[in-house]
């Protein structure tokens, strides 16, 4: 009898154990755990979405995908993560903590929403980087106790932002590593490319950043243009505050030609040195201010001006000892102020240029050495009438478009040249007639 009771109890125990395993498996692979994890993501970074069915391999949990959209106040518009895998150490589970170390993502696609004045600060608990416990993670549910995410790895990340943010752009194909640090994240990105507005794309050497509650700080960034040089970045952005953020940049040895409009690429050469700041604030347009200088500069393909300054054929390049300007730029306008370009003893250009859309406006002063001006008969009296600093100066109005710039100095010089040619022809004709009259007169006795 006792044996039958023991056997019956054993069957009941096995049946109960089977039921428990079925319930747990249904929870793992059903809506229970996925809903809890989805709520945790929404609470942590403000993205409301869903996980694909979960898979368990030992102490690792995986999912093919998580996709969602940013909630109200979140800077994230859309998020899609593929090939997720989270490792959970057994020692942490024994203490009732789901410690994820690391979380691996095969591919992350992230799109930011447009920045506008109507945006409101994000509510507490819905901020990127916000974590409610000192252990570094939000509480998922009572059934899961605590969740601590210590490290994250992204094999390839693609980030995109709309035209309202710095003219639009993308960061593609970069590898990212994140590590928890109290209530923040320290991150490092390597590889991939960065494209912003219509500027040339840049190779990412390294980006070191920090994600905190309501803010991201770029501690150091190093970008490489395709041609040559290095661009260094540092700054911060606070999406909860009206002040927004700033980005400091410093470039050295960057070839200028690829950064110019097509119409100017064959006219100016040299290595660009730039130091400046970019400011962005919620509800206000972004703006850039920078001091620019050109090393090893050359002017080419400005036929009459370069040819005249060189006192030779226009095919030669005019070397520049100085080429500087102050840049001010925003979404609607770009201005080059305090322009100073000089080939010592031959040519100097001073003034300002502005670009609004495609339209070009500017006021320049062009100075040529007296001996160059002397090559144009009448130019000193009619065009280059001001003398200072060893040059004779003429005012120049710049108009047209970026693709087809126009200036009013060339027509004046051409008109003066035609007058000189005409006067020369008239003198030649008069001389010929005088010679004929003299030759046909009676011989001298």
Buried (B, 14 or more C-beta within 10 A) or exposed (E): EEEEEEEEEEEEEEEEEEEEEEEEEEBBBEEBBBBBBBBBBBBBBBBBBBBBEBBEEEEEBBBBBBBBBBBEBBBBBBBBBBBBBBBBBEEBEEEEBBBBBBBBBBBBBBBBBEBEEEBEEBEEBBBBBBBBEEBBBBBBBEEBEBBBBBBBBBBBBBBBBBEBBBBBBBBBEBBBBBBBEEBBBBBBBBBBBBBBEEBBBBEBBEBBBBBBBBBBBBBEBBBBBEBEBBBBBBBBBBBBEEEBBBBBBBBBBBBBBBBBBEBBBEBBBBBBBBBBEBBBBBEBEBBBBBEBBBEEBBBBEBEBBBBBBBEEEBEBEBBBEEBBBBBBBBEEBBBBEEBBBBBEEBBBBBBBBBBEEEEBBBEBBBBBBEEBBEEBBEBBEBBBEEEEEEBBBBBBEBEBBBEEBEBEBBEBBEEBBEEBEEEEEEEEEEEEEEEEEEEEEEEEE
